[in-house]
Amino acid sequence: MEIILDGKRGLISPNPGSTLPNVIAQIDAIVRGLGREVVELKLDGVAIAADDEAAKSRSPGEFGKLEVRTLPQLGVVHALVQKARELLPALATALPKRAEELRRADPKKALEALRPILDVVTVVRSALDLGRDVHLPGDRPDALSARKLEGRIERIDRALVKLEKAIGKEDMDAAGDAIGVALVEALADLDPTVGALGDALPRLPPAPPEQKKP
């Protein structure tokens, strides 16, 4: 059985010997690890529930494809966007300095030394990625359109690919340019976009009251 996740093929393969509920549970665990949740399942074009009784005893090999549609978990998006808003100003200041340090760095230790910076970039990228897909009430502002956010994500990805290739070739001047020019440009003026995304997100439902112990 082929699993198609949000229109993409080949991202998940069923574990050997799995029943259909096992496969659905496997998908759910992977998706939740990405900050998303399953909102629709289609088995050979027919919508099913995750706990479909008729499917419990069926083998994945009996079906041609399982289509899975997911959406970001709102709580995860809120947390990532808030964290990105907090980290972006310091990141913009740190990148030029790190670029100069990188030009003089040992290529074999460069990626490890950059790990704190790259972790912050990952937070920002993830906030844009989930924000692109999350449901927003009303019409999306143009700055938050899927096309605009996708463009931002692609620019960040291109800068990171340049960095990885330069370090692989031990061309530390090019690595410095990847951080100090390409990544700086990819993240330029991103604060208003992330701020607007945070302001546009639906509010989280109030937390349930704590149960008092008897």
Secondary structure by P-SEA (a helix, b strand, c coil): cccccccccccccccccccaaaaaaaaaaaaaaaccccccccccccccccccccccccccccccbbbbbbbccaaaaaaaaaaaaacaaaaaaaaaaaaaaaaacccccccccaaaaaaaaaaaaaaaaaaacccccccccccccaaaaaaaaaaaaaaaaaaaaaaaacaaaaaaaaaacaaaaaaccaaaaaaaaaaacccccccccccccc
